[in-house]
Amino acid sequence: MRMWKPLVVIATALATPLSVLAPTASAENANGDKYTHPTTLTRASCMIHANYPKAGIPDWGWTKQQRSPRGKAYKVGVRYTYKNYALVFDYAKAGEPSWGFIAKSCLADPRAYNKHGQPLPDQRGVGGSGKSKDVVMSAPHAGKSKRTVLHVGSNHVGTLRNAPKSFVIGNVRAGDPFHITTERCGTHNRKSWILGYAPHSGRWGYVQAQHLPACH
């Protein structure tokens, strides 16, 4: 008997090879360095926020040291900038999250650049095609509404994207609520992307089904 499956906005992610410059990162973030501009920190340590800091949003993340225990300067990769912060990829961090927001004042060069080495304005970044594009800070969701609350699985941390396999706009972690636009999620490939609202990020976005037990 054919089982009914509700319609959910998804897109299947393609596998990507691991990056040479970021060997400790997961496959989800492995190509972060390909689209980022590496720079060093201006202070002994700086906070990298998992989500863009704003009122009403839980602030969590990690502290990035300027130098390694051996004295070598750490680098982070700038993906794009947004107001007083830059979305960066932490090349050396083991485990997730690897993407986060850091104050521009913490970076020696807080700018993002296009493939020709020209600096980009706020909310512009290099897309998968190599061309610069606008970075929207919340996934388009015209006509969609929050219908069902799911929760991120135990011991899971995942990125929130403004489109499937596109720009990171935040992170979700174990127990976080995630409002989908249908009554049920159904069963999907773990690499598929599910549209919903992440209140602890304060944004609409896409999360991979592997982080949502109700979706696989």
N, C-alpha and C positions, 0 to 999 in steps of 0.2 A: 504494500500500500504506500503510495507516495505521501510523504510527510510535508505538510505546509510549512513554508519558511517565510517570515516577514521580510519585507524589503528594508534593507539598511544601506546607507550610503557607504560604499567601501571601494577600495582599489587594492589590487594585489601588488605587494612590493617585490621588486626584483632583487636577487642576491647580488651582493657587491663584494669584491675581493678586499682583504684586509689591507690597511694602509701600512706602508713601511715606516712612516713617521709617527704613527700612533699605535704601536703594537699592543698596548694594554687595553685599547678601546674595544667595545663590542662591535659586531658587524653592523649594528644599526647606525653607529657613528663613525665607522671606519674611514669614510671618505671626507671627514670633516676638514682635514688639512688641505684637501684639494681645492676648496673654495674659500680658504681663509688666508689672512695676512698675519704671519707670526710677529709677535712683539714681546718685549720683556716688561716686567713690573717696575714701577718707580718707587715702591715702598717695600719695606721688609716683608710685609704680608698684606693681603687684601682679601675681602670677602667676595666670593662668587655666589650669587643668588640663583637658586634653581628657577625662580620665576621673577618677572620684572617687579621690583619693589613698589608697592602702592598700598594705600590704606585699605584695610579689610582683607588683605591677602596674607596667609601665613608665610612668614619669612624663614626659609631654610636653605641650606646650601653647604658650602665648605670653604675653608680658609686656604688660600693659595700662598705658598711661601715664595719669596723672590728668588731664593737660591736653594739648590739641593744640599743635602748634608755634606757633599764634597766641595761645595762652593760654586758649582756651575749655575749660571743664570737659567731659570726656567723660562719657557716661552708658552704663550697661549695664542690661539689664532682668532683674529677678529673676522666674524662672518658678516655682520652689519651693525649699524649704530641706531639707537633709538633714544632721543632726548639726551639725558646725561649718562647713559649707559651704552655698553657695547655687548653684543651677544658673542661669546667666545667659546672656543673648543679647547679644552684642557688636554693637551697632547699626552702628558705624563700620568694622568689620573687613571688608576685601575678601577674598573667597575663604573656603574652609572649612579648619578648623572655625570656626563662628560661635557655637556653644554650648559652654559649659565650666563647670567648678566653681571658684568663688573663695571664699576664706575670708570668713566673715561679718564678721570684724574689719576687712576691707578696704573695706566698704561703709558709706556714711552711713546708709542704711536697708536692712538686709538682709532685710526681711520680704517675703513674697508677700501679695497681697491678693485678696479676691473681688471680684465685679463691683459690690458695694455699698461698696467701700472699707474693708472690715473685714479686719484682719490674719488670716492663716491659720497654723495650726500646722505643724510639720514634716511633710513628705511629704503636703501638700495643695496642689493647684493648680487653676486654672480649666481645665476641659475644653472641648472643641469646642462643646458646647451652651451654654457660658457658666456652667454650674453647677460648683461646687467638687467635686472628687473626690480620692480617695486616689491617691497616686503609689507604685506598686510599683516597687522598684529592680531587679527581674529579671522577665523575661517569664514568665508561666505556661507550664509545659512538662510537665505531668503525663503520664506514660506515654511521654514522648519520651526518646531517648538519643542520644548523640553517635556518629554512624556514619561520616561522611566529612569529611575536612578540605579545605576550599577556601581560597583566598587572595584578599585584596582586590587589585584590579587596580592596575597601575602608574599612578602619578600620581593615584590616587583617594583621597579622604577622604570619609567618610560618617557620618551619625549612627546610633547604636544606639538603638532605641526599645523601650519596654516593651510596645507593641502597635502595629500598623500605624497610621501617621499620628498617633501619640499622643506621650507624654512622652519627651523625650530623656533617656537614662540613661548615655550615653557616646558615644564616637566610635571609628571604625576608620580605619586609614590603609593606604597601599600596602604590600603584603606581609604584612599581619596575617593570622594563621590564623583561620578561621571554621568551626566544626564544625556541619554540617547533620545533620538527623535521617533522611536517606535515603541510599541508595547513590549516587544521581546527582541532580543538581539539575534537569536538564531545561532547556527553553527557555521563558523567561517575558518578559513585558513588562518593560522596564527600570525602570518605576516600581512594579513589584510588590514586596511585602515578603517576605523569606525569614527563617524562624525558625532560630535556631542559637545556639551558644555562642561568645562572643568572649573567649578567654582573656586577651588583653591589656587587656580591660576588666573581666574577672572576673565577667561576667554573661551570662545568657541574654537574647537580645533579637532584634529584627528589623532587618535591613539591606536596603536596596533592591537589587534585582537588578542595577542598572546598575553597582554597585561590585564585583560578583562575575562575572568573565568566564565562569565555568563555567555561569552561569545564564541566559545570553542568546546 
